[in-house]
Amino acid sequence: MRQNKSYRMDTHPSHRRCTNASIVLGRMASASEMATCCAFLASDDASFVNGAVLVADGGARSAAAARAQ
């Protein structure tokens, strides 16, 4: 039986450099930062949030939109 060597793409150095360069904050989010977003959506503070998308990408989407113009 052949075993495939696998790795997480976000830990590969060249992928990490490319990804970080495309994020306004210059880095990927930590697990606790993503958990904070989830905790907010699950909390009473988000009780009036309905049908919205919470984008937690460090500004990558806005940077991509600016580059496209």
N, C-alpha and C positions, 0 to 999 in steps of 0.2 A: 504494500500500500504506500503510495506516494503522499508525503505531507507537504503542503504548500507553506512557504514562509510568508506570513502575513504581517503587516504593520499598519498602524493607524496613519492615514494620510496627514493628519495634522501634526504628527510628530516627526515626519520626514523633513530634514532641514531645508531642502529647496522648496518644498510646498509651503512650509511655515514662512519663509522669507517672502515668497510671492503673495501669500495671503495677508501677512502683516502689512505689506506695502499698499494693499488695496483698501485698508481700513484706516479711517481718519485718525482714530486713537492709536494706531500703530501696533496693535496687539489683538490677540483673540481674547474673548471673555473667559473669565475663570468660571468654574462650576458654581461657586457661591454667587457670582453676579447673575448667572442664569437662574439660579434658585430664587434669588430675590425677586426677579420678574415673575416667576411662577407663584411665589408667595403673595405678591401684590394682587395678582389676578384671582387668587383663591381667598383673598381677605375681604372683609367688609368695606375696606376703602375702595374697592372696585365694584361696589354693589350697583353703581349706575352705568358701568361699562357694559355695552351690549353691541355685538356685531362689529367690534373694532379689532384691528390687528395691531399688536404691540410689537414693533420692530426693535429688536435689541441686537444690533449688528455693529455697534461702534462707529456708525456713520458710513459704512461700506455702501449702502444703497444710495445715499445722497451723493457720495463721491462718484459712483458709477453714473448717476444721472448728470452730474456736472461734466464729466468727461465726454458724455454722449452729445452734449450741446455744441 
